[in-house]
Structure formats: structure tokens, C-alpha cells
């Protein structure tokens, strides 16, 4: 299947940003899994989160670039698994 891998700062609005960008590009989300670290590395630091977004089709580089325009998104990559 097709996956988008994202690493981001754990702040409000990132999930909405991902959904909006994918929707505006007619990319349907099949599954969205999110996890975050247990605690900040240092006092006062913002925690990080990881998202795996399964989509019905490939997420092109142009869309990954749009996702990275949000300053909270640190990494956005497309992953494809074939059987």
C-alpha cells in the first residue's frame, strides 16, 4: 500500500493540516495512525510525534512539499509497500 510518513512537533493543528493538504489534492486517507514520545527530551521542549497515513494512492513529492510548509512538520516522506 501507499503510506506517508511524517515526523512533527506535537502541537495543535498538524492533523488538520495533513487532512486539508491531502484533501485539496484529492488524496483519500484510508488510515491515520499517530503516536508521540512519552515526554520531552529536555524541560520546556516540545514533544515530537510520528504519523503513518495510509492513502488510496501515492503521495507525490509536490504534496509532501506542501505538508512541509507547516513549520511543525519536520519530515514528510512517501513509502510504498508491494507484495
Secondary structure, DSSP 8 states (H G I E B T S, - for coil): -EEEEEEEE--TTHHHHHHHHHHHTT--EEEEEEEE-SS-SSTT---EEEEEEEESS---HHHHHHHTTSTTEEEEEEEE---
